[in-house]
Structures are given as C-alpha cells and as structure tokens.
Amino acid sequence: MTNHTQTLEQNPTVLSNPPKKALWKGLGFQIAVSMVLGILVGFIWPEFATSLKILGDIFLRLIKSAVAPLIFLTVALGIGAAGDIKQVGRVGLTAIIYFEIVSTIAILFGFGMGELFSVGSGTVLVEGNVNSQAESLIQASHAAPQSFGHFFLEIFPDSFVGAFSSNNLLQVLVLALMFGFGILLLKEKERLVVEKALNFVAKAFFKFIHVIMLLAPIGTFGAIAYAVGSNGVDMLIKLAYLVLAFYATLILFIVIVLGTVCAIFKLNLFDIIKFIKEELYITFGTASSESVLPRLLEKLPKYGVSKQTVGLVLPTGYAFNLDGTSIYMSMGVIFLANAYGIPLSLEQLFGILLIMLLTSKGAATVSGGAFVVFAATITTTGLLPLEGVAVMFGVYRFMSMALAVTNIIGNTVATIAVAKINRQYDPTLRAKLEAEEE
C-alpha cells in the first residue's frame, strides 16, 4: 500500500497517463466496424440483409425494457434528492422555457433550410406502391393527439402499471414527477430510506444496461444491414437529395444554433460531442435515442452536472426537446409542398408551427416516433396530401438515424445549460471523477 502510494507521488504520470485500452476493445470502434459491415452486407446481399432486422430489434427491445423504469427512478430520485420543492420548480421551469424556445427555433430552421435547399422541387412522387409498414404507421397517425385537450388528457395514465406496460414515456414522466413530490413530503428519515432503496434499484438497472450494451455492435450491424437491404439503391437515389439536404441542415443546426447556446453559457460544443461520442455511434447505428438514455443518465454527472438536474432535465427533454424531430417535420412539410406544387403562406406556416409544437411532444409516446407524428401533423393541417408522406417513408430509416443523433446532442446541451443556469454545474467534478476512476 505504502509502496504504491510512493510510486504515485514519485511518478505522477501514473495517474495522468494511464495505460490506453486497445482500440478494438472500444465500443465506439466496434460500432463503427459494425456499421461498415452492415452497409456492405445490405448492398451485396439485400435479401439476406433484410432477415437481419431481428438482431437490431432484439437489442432495441432489451434497451426499451429498461427505459421507462429508469426514467421513473431517475426523475423521482432527482426531485427527492433536491430536498426543496422551490429548487425543483426552478429547474423544471427553466428546462421547459429552454425546450420551447429551442424547439421553435428548430422548426423555423427546418422551414428556412427546406426553402433554401428547395427540397421537393422537381420531385415526382408516385402515389401507391407503398409498403405495409408505412401504411400501418400512417394509420397509427390518425390515433395521434390532434388537439390540445386530447394531448393533455393522454399524458395522465389511468393505471400506474399501464403507463409502464405501454412504455408511454410522457405518462411515466408524469408519474415520476408526482412520486418525486410525494417523496419530498415524507419526513426526513422516511425520505432517506425511500431514496436509498430506489438508488439500489436504479443501480441494478444500470448494471442490466451494461450487460445489454455488450450486444450493441451486433444490434447495430443488423439494423444497418436491414436499412440498406430493404430500401435498395433505387429508392436511395430517388430521394437522395432530400436525405443529403436533411443531413446538411442538422449539421448546420448543431454548429450554429447549439453552438450559439454553448457560446452563451461558455461551454465547448465539440468537447461535449467528444464526451458522448460512443453514445452518438450507438444512436446513429440503431436510429434510436432511447438506446443511450440509460448511459447518458449515468454519464452526464461525470461531466459535472448534478445528478438531480440530470435526473429531472434529461428524461423530460426526451419528451419535450426533440430538435431533430422538429427539423424533420418542418423540412418534410416544405418537401411535400414543393413536390406537389402547393404554395404555403406565412400564416399557414405559422399555423403549422403551432401544431408541430404540440404534436412533436407525442413522438416519445408512439412507436415509429417522428414518422407517426409527422403524418399526424399533415393529417391535422389538411393542407397537403398524406400519400406523399408514405413515399418519404422509403428513406425514413436513414433520416431517423441523423435526427436521433441531433436529439441526443440537443438534450445533452440542454441538460448542461439548464444546470449552469441553476448553478448545478461543476466543471471541476469531471476531472476529479476521472482521476478517481483511473
């Protein structure tokens, strides 16, 4: 023990320069290789590639099985650990205001870039010839919230267990908020006992996630192979410009808008992206932001954000702060309007913006996410043909990969920014935790 201590004192580089893990052992490297292999298999053996969808589905199902319980536990613990209803209210209000401002900017950014790139102009959309999955998702869109009253009612569950069994994240979030406030009302001794018990359960779930993440490269390989193999080269070429314009728009949004947010709060955007790079690889490969929520809940406190703020803001952002989804929906509107030659006035675009601010919140509550709520928005406006939405489904998988990554970066920046506003951010904590781990 003494010799080890002396060694560290005499040679401080032991701590500052720990042995590096082999590149091939890193999850990020494994995910990148899986993506490349998936693309190759999808192009070379498309029929075989479509059968690999089950690999991605199994991985996502296992991840999603833990998402609702983890959201409940982290939000409830975040509120309970705060120990002060005023502090919780302050953080929550700051987060909601931030979410609505940035979501509005994201929608407007999508409108503007859609017009700038003239997406849809000269595109011939062939109605019909739509696969059954797209048809079923469009049918599901008719059941999506179409009024504020209906949306508001649907976020309140009629059964505690039902919210979890249906994996309705908004309902789980509401239950977690109310349960967390219930913890605050307990006597201090009782509150500490409840918090300790919930912490043990949360730790067990995080260990469960660690085991599942061993399957991430396999799941990514299957998901990418299916996406490439099932859509085929013809469909990709047909809507390639839309996909490229969408990717360019998301990159510009991240650099310009989120970069400005980081500059305002004196944060380094690229340092944040580097910190969560493995989560971004997984998100891109699986096209699911849910796949990394458990990892982010565990990781962001290591960046210096208080656990209470992470537990409250990050899960809430999954329901209310979907920047990538907002851009997908607004660019989609411009694409359809241009493709069908339907001019939209400023008044109509403003009306669509208000509808999107409502319907985009439903992306966390339904299977098919952004595509379903986009179809619901088009149905609600009655301004554009719904058939064009089905054609867009051909490249939805490739667009959802990028929008999910944008959602993750947006929510990570939001969590750190809200923490900094409320003085719940300590940048020195990251260095301390890294030193302890080493």
SULMOSUL-V142856 format. One record per residue. N is the residue number from 0. PHI is phi in degrees with one decimal (999 if undefined). OMEGA is omega in radians with two decimals (none if undefined). Layout:
n-><N & N>
phi-><PHI & PHI>
omega-><OMEGA & OMEGA>
//
This chain:
n-><0 & 1 & 2 & 3 & 4 & 5 & 6 & 7 & 8 & 9 & 10 & 11 & 12 & 13 & 14 & 15 & 16 & 17 & 18 & 19 & 20 & 21 & 22 & 23 & 24 & 25 & 26 & 27 & 28 & 29 & 30 & 31 & 32 & 33 & 34 & 35 & 36 & 37 & 38 & 39 & 40 & 41 & 42 & 43 & 44 & 45 & 46 & 47 & 48 & 49 & 50 & 51 & 52 & 53 & 54 & 55 & 56 & 57 & 58 & 59 & 60 & 61 & 62 & 63 & 64 & 65 & 66 & 67 & 68 & 69 & 70 & 71 & 72 & 73 & 74 & 75 & 76 & 77 & 78 & 79 & 80 & 81 & 82 & 83 & 84 & 85 & 86 & 87 & 88 & 89 & 90 & 91 & 92 & 93 & 94 & 95 & 96 & 97 & 98 & 99 & 100 & 101 & 102 & 103 & 104 & 105 & 106 & 107 & 108 & 109 & 110 & 111 & 112 & 113 & 114 & 115 & 116 & 117 & 118 & 119 & 120 & 121 & 122 & 123 & 124 & 125 & 126 & 127 & 128 & 129 & 130 & 131 & 132 & 133 & 134 & 135 & 136 & 137 & 138 & 139 & 140 & 141 & 142 & 143 & 144 & 145 & 146 & 147 & 148 & 149 & 150 & 151 & 152 & 153 & 154 & 155 & 156 & 157 & 158 & 159 & 160 & 161 & 162 & 163 & 164 & 165 & 166 & 167 & 168 & 169 & 170 & 171 & 172 & 173 & 174 & 175 & 176 & 177 & 178 & 179 & 180 & 181 & 182 & 183 & 184 & 185 & 186 & 187 & 188 & 189 & 190 & 191 & 192 & 193 & 194 & 195 & 196 & 197 & 198 & 199 & 200 & 201 & 202 & 203 & 204 & 205 & 206 & 207 & 208 & 209 & 210 & 211 & 212 & 213 & 214 & 215 & 216 & 217 & 218 & 219 & 220 & 221 & 222 & 223 & 224 & 225 & 226 & 227 & 228 & 229 & 230 & 231 & 232 & 233 & 234 & 235 & 236 & 237 & 238 & 239 & 240 & 241 & 242 & 243 & 244 & 245 & 246 & 247 & 248 & 249 & 250 & 251 & 252 & 253 & 254 & 255 & 256 & 257 & 258 & 259 & 260 & 261 & 262 & 263 & 264 & 265 & 266 & 267 & 268 & 269 & 270 & 271 & 272 & 273 & 274 & 275 & 276 & 277 & 278 & 279 & 280 & 281 & 282 & 283 & 284 & 285 & 286 & 287 & 288 & 289 & 290 & 291 & 292 & 293 & 294 & 295 & 296 & 297 & 298 & 299 & 300 & 301 & 302 & 303 & 304 & 305 & 306 & 307 & 308 & 309 & 310 & 311 & 312 & 313 & 314 & 315 & 316 & 317 & 318 & 319 & 320 & 321 & 322 & 323 & 324 & 325 & 326 & 327 & 328 & 329 & 330 & 331 & 332 & 333 & 334 & 335 & 336 & 337 & 338 & 339 & 340 & 341 & 342 & 343 & 344 & 345 & 346 & 347 & 348 & 349 & 350 & 351 & 352 & 353 & 354 & 355 & 356 & 357 & 358 & 359 & 360 & 361 & 362 & 363 & 364 & 365 & 366 & 367 & 368 & 369 & 370 & 371 & 372 & 373 & 374 & 375 & 376 & 377 & 378 & 379 & 380 & 381 & 382 & 383 & 384 & 385 & 386 & 387 & 388 & 389 & 390 & 391 & 392 & 393 & 394 & 395 & 396 & 397 & 398 & 399 & 400 & 401 & 402 & 403 & 404 & 405 & 406 & 407 & 408 & 409 & 410 & 411 & 412 & 413 & 414 & 415 & 416 & 417 & 418 & 419 & 420 & 421 & 422 & 423 & 424 & 425 & 426 & 427 & 428 & 429 & 430 & 431 & 432 & 433 & 434 & 435 & 436 & 437>
phi-><999 & -66.6 & -60.2 & -64.1 & -65.2 & -63.6 & -61.4 & -67.1 & -69.2 & -73.6 & -129.4 & -61.4 & -67.5 & -59.8 & -84.7 & -74.0 & -126.6 & -68.8 & -56.4 & -80.4 & -74.0 & -55.0 & -55.0 & -68.7 & -84.1 & -71.9 & -63.5 & -60.2 & -65.1 & -62.7 & -65.1 & -60.9 & -63.6 & -61.4 & -65.0 & -62.9 & -63.2 & -62.7 & -63.1 & -62.6 & -64.2 & -61.9 & -77.6 & -80.8 & -126.1 & -57.4 & -64.9 & -65.3 & -61.3 & -64.3 & -75.2 & -83.9 & -54.6 & -59.8 & -64.5 & -67.5 & -64.1 & -62.0 & -60.6 & -66.1 & -62.6 & -64.0 & -63.5 & -64.0 & -64.1 & -102.9 & -64.7 & -60.0 & -60.0 & -68.1 & -61.0 & -59.4 & -65.9 & -69.7 & -68.4 & -61.2 & -68.2 & -61.5 & -71.6 & -62.6 & -70.4 & -62.4 & 70.9 & -144.5 & -61.2 & -63.4 & -65.6 & -61.6 & -63.0 & -65.5 & -64.7 & -62.7 & -65.6 & -58.4 & -63.5 & -62.8 & -62.1 & -59.3 & -57.9 & -68.4 & -64.3 & -69.4 & -62.9 & -63.3 & -61.7 & -62.6 & -64.2 & -63.4 & -62.9 & -64.7 & -58.5 & -63.3 & -70.7 & -62.3 & -70.7 & -62.2 & -84.1 & 51.6 & -63.1 & 93.4 & -65.1 & 81.0 & -85.4 & -103.3 & -92.9 & -90.4 & -75.1 & 83.9 & 48.5 & -110.8 & -71.5 & -65.6 & -65.0 & -64.0 & -61.6 & -66.9 & -69.2 & -66.0 & -61.5 & -64.5 & -64.6 & -69.3 & -92.8 & -72.3 & -55.9 & -122.7 & -146.5 & -63.2 & -60.5 & -65.9 & -60.9 & -63.3 & -65.4 & -70.8 & -82.2 & -101.8 & -75.8 & -96.1 & -152.2 & -61.7 & -69.9 & -59.6 & -61.8 & -78.1 & -66.6 & -88.0 & 57.1 & -84.4 & -66.1 & -65.2 & -66.1 & -62.6 & -63.3 & -62.1 & -60.8 & -64.7 & -61.2 & -67.9 & -65.9 & -62.0 & -65.7 & -62.6 & -62.1 & -61.6 & -81.7 & -74.0 & -66.8 & -55.5 & -63.1 & -65.7 & -62.4 & -64.4 & -65.0 & -63.7 & -62.2 & -63.7 & -64.1 & -65.3 & -63.6 & -63.4 & -64.6 & -61.2 & -61.2 & -63.1 & -65.8 & -65.3 & -64.7 & -59.8 & -64.6 & -58.8 & -66.2 & -62.3 & -64.2 & -64.0 & -90.1 & -55.4 & -61.5 & -67.3 & -63.1 & -64.3 & -57.3 & -64.3 & -66.5 & -67.5 & -59.3 & -64.6 & -59.6 & -73.5 & -67.6 & -79.5 & -87.4 & 77.2 & -68.6 & -59.4 & -66.1 & -63.0 & -66.2 & -59.1 & -113.8 & -60.7 & -64.0 & -61.3 & -63.9 & -64.2 & -64.1 & -65.2 & -61.7 & -62.2 & -63.6 & -64.4 & -62.7 & -64.4 & -63.2 & -62.5 & -71.1 & -81.2 & -74.4 & -67.7 & -63.9 & -66.3 & -58.4 & -63.4 & -64.5 & -60.5 & -97.1 & 56.3 & -114.5 & -103.4 & -57.6 & -71.3 & -68.7 & -64.3 & -61.4 & -63.3 & -64.2 & -110.0 & -60.3 & -63.8 & -64.4 & -69.3 & -60.1 & -63.7 & -61.4 & -63.9 & -69.5 & -95.8 & 57.6 & -140.8 & -75.1 & -62.9 & -62.8 & -118.3 & -56.0 & -59.1 & -66.2 & -67.6 & -60.4 & -85.8 & -89.8 & -61.8 & -58.9 & -73.9 & -87.3 & 114.1 & -88.0 & -61.3 & -59.7 & -62.6 & -68.4 & -59.8 & -63.6 & -93.3 & -80.1 & -61.5 & -63.0 & -64.7 & -62.7 & -64.2 & -101.6 & -115.9 & -132.8 & -109.1 & -61.4 & -62.7 & -63.4 & -61.4 & -68.2 & -58.7 & -68.0 & -70.8 & -68.0 & -62.4 & -62.1 & -63.8 & -59.5 & -66.9 & -61.5 & -69.7 & -64.4 & -95.1 & 66.9 & -106.2 & -71.8 & -115.1 & -78.0 & -61.9 & -63.3 & -66.7 & -64.6 & -65.0 & -63.6 & -63.9 & -58.6 & -62.3 & -64.6 & -64.8 & -60.8 & -86.8 & -68.6 & -63.8 & -70.3 & -86.7 & -64.2 & -84.3 & -106.6 & -130.2 & -75.1 & 100.1 & 45.9 & -59.3 & -64.5 & -65.9 & -70.7 & -65.2 & -61.8 & -64.7 & -65.2 & -61.9 & -62.9 & -65.2 & -69.7 & 68.3 & -95.6 & -129.2 & -66.3 & -71.6 & -60.8 & -65.8 & -62.4 & -62.8 & -65.5 & -63.8 & -62.2 & -56.8 & -116.8 & -59.6 & -57.5 & -70.1 & -74.7 & -68.1 & -60.9 & -76.2 & -67.9 & -65.8 & -62.6 & -63.8 & -58.8 & -65.7 & -62.7 & -60.0 & -73.5 & -66.9 & -61.5 & -60.3 & -62.4 & -68.6 & -64.1 & -63.1 & -62.3 & -68.3 & -59.1 & -96.8 & 56.0 & -114.5 & -125.7 & -128.7 & -62.0 & -72.8 & -63.5 & -60.1 & -64.1 & -64.1 & -65.8 & -64.0 & -66.3 & -64.2 & -65.7 & -70.9>
omega-><-3.13 & 3.14 & -3.14 & -3.14 & 3.14 & 3.13 & 3.14 & -3.12 & -3.11 & -3.10 & -3.09 & -3.13 & 3.09 & 3.12 & -3.04 & -3.14 & 3.13 & 3.12 & -3.13 & 3.11 & 3.13 & -3.07 & -3.06 & 3.12 & -3.12 & -3.12 & 3.14 & 3.12 & -3.14 & 3.12 & -3.13 & 3.11 & 3.13 & 3.13 & 3.13 & 3.13 & 3.12 & 3.11 & -3.13 & 3.13 & 3.14 & -3.14 & -3.05 & -3.12 & -3.06 & -3.13 & 3.10 & -3.10 & -3.13 & 3.13 & -3.12 & 3.14 & -3.10 & 3.14 & 3.10 & -3.13 & 3.14 & 3.14 & -3.11 & 3.12 & 3.13 & 3.11 & -3.09 & 3.13 & -3.12 & -3.04 & -3.10 & 3.10 & -3.13 & 3.08 & -3.14 & -3.08 & -3.07 & 3.11 & 3.14 & 3.12 & 3.12 & 3.12 & -3.11 & -3.11 & 3.13 & 3.08 & -3.07 & -3.12 & -3.14 & -3.14 & 3.11 & 3.13 & -3.14 & 3.13 & -3.13 & -3.14 & 3.10 & -3.12 & -3.11 & 3.12 & 3.11 & -3.10 & -3.08 & 3.12 & -3.09 & 3.10 & 3.11 & 3.11 & -3.13 & 3.13 & 3.12 & 3.11 & 3.11 & 3.07 & -3.07 & -3.13 & 3.07 & 3.10 & -3.13 & 3.13 & -3.12 & -3.12 & 3.12 & -3.13 & 3.14 & 3.13 & 3.09 & -3.14 & 3.14 & 3.13 & -3.06 & -3.14 & -3.09 & -3.09 & -3.03 & 3.14 & 3.11 & -3.13 & -3.12 & 3.12 & 3.10 & 3.08 & 3.12 & -3.12 & 3.13 & 3.13 & -3.14 & -3.12 & -3.12 & 3.06 & -3.12 & -3.14 & -3.13 & 3.13 & -3.10 & 3.14 & -3.04 & 3.13 & 3.10 & -3.10 & 3.05 & 3.11 & 3.14 & -3.13 & -3.10 & 3.14 & -3.14 & -3.10 & 3.11 & -3.14 & 3.13 & -2.99 & 3.10 & 3.12 & 3.10 & 3.13 & 3.11 & 3.11 & -3.13 & 3.11 & -3.12 & 3.11 & 3.11 & 3.09 & 3.07 & 3.10 & -3.14 & -3.09 & 3.11 & 3.02 & -3.01 & -3.13 & 3.13 & -3.13 & -3.14 & 3.12 & -3.14 & -3.14 & 3.14 & 3.14 & -3.14 & 3.11 & 3.10 & 3.13 & 3.13 & 3.12 & 3.12 & 3.12 & 3.12 & 3.07 & 3.09 & 3.12 & 3.12 & 3.12 & -3.12 & -3.08 & 3.05 & -3.14 & -3.05 & 3.13 & 3.14 & 3.12 & 3.12 & 3.12 & -3.13 & -3.10 & -3.14 & 3.14 & 3.13 & -3.10 & -3.13 & -3.09 & -3.07 & -3.10 & 3.11 & -3.08 & -3.08 & -3.13 & -3.14 & 3.14 & -3.09 & -3.09 & -3.08 & -3.10 & 3.11 & -3.13 & -3.14 & 3.12 & 3.14 & 3.12 & 3.13 & 3.14 & 3.14 & 3.11 & 3.12 & 3.11 & -3.13 & -3.08 & -3.05 & -3.04 & -3.13 & 3.06 & 3.09 & 3.09 & 3.13 & 3.13 & 3.13 & -3.09 & 3.09 & 3.09 & 3.12 & -3.09 & -3.06 & 3.05 & 3.10 & 3.13 & 3.12 & -3.11 & -3.10 & -3.04 & 3.13 & 3.11 & 3.12 & 3.07 & -3.11 & -3.13 & -3.14 & -3.11 & -3.09 & -3.09 & -3.12 & 3.10 & 3.11 & -3.05 & -3.10 & 3.13 & 3.13 & 3.13 & -3.14 & 3.11 & -3.13 & -2.99 & -3.04 & 3.04 & 3.11 & 3.09 & 3.11 & 3.13 & -3.14 & -3.13 & -3.14 & -3.13 & 3.10 & -3.10 & -3.13 & -2.99 & -3.04 & 3.11 & 3.11 & 3.11 & 3.11 & 3.11 & -2.98 & -3.06 & -3.10 & -3.06 & -3.14 & 3.11 & 3.14 & 3.13 & 3.11 & -3.11 & -3.09 & 3.07 & 3.11 & 3.10 & 3.13 & 3.13 & -3.12 & -3.14 & 3.13 & -3.11 & -3.12 & 3.13 & -3.14 & 3.13 & 3.12 & 3.14 & 3.11 & 3.12 & 3.13 & 3.11 & 3.10 & 3.10 & 3.11 & 3.11 & 3.14 & 3.12 & -3.13 & 3.11 & 3.09 & -3.02 & -3.13 & 3.11 & -3.13 & -3.10 & -3.12 & -3.01 & -3.05 & 3.06 & -3.10 & 2.97 & -3.02 & -3.10 & -3.12 & -3.11 & 3.05 & 3.10 & 3.11 & 3.12 & 3.12 & 3.11 & -3.10 & -3.10 & -3.10 & -3.08 & -3.04 & 3.14 & -3.13 & -3.11 & -3.13 & 3.11 & -3.13 & 3.12 & 3.13 & -3.12 & -3.14 & 3.14 & -3.11 & -3.11 & -3.11 & 3.11 & -3.12 & 3.08 & -3.11 & -3.12 & 3.10 & 3.09 & 3.12 & 3.09 & -3.13 & 3.13 & 3.13 & -3.13 & 3.08 & 3.09 & -3.14 & -3.12 & -3.14 & -3.14 & 3.13 & 3.10 & -3.12 & 3.11 & -3.07 & 3.10 & 3.10 & -3.09 & 3.14 & -3.09 & -3.14 & -3.12 & -3.13 & -3.13 & 3.14 & -3.12 & 3.12 & 3.12 & 3.12 & -3.13 & -3.13 & none>
//
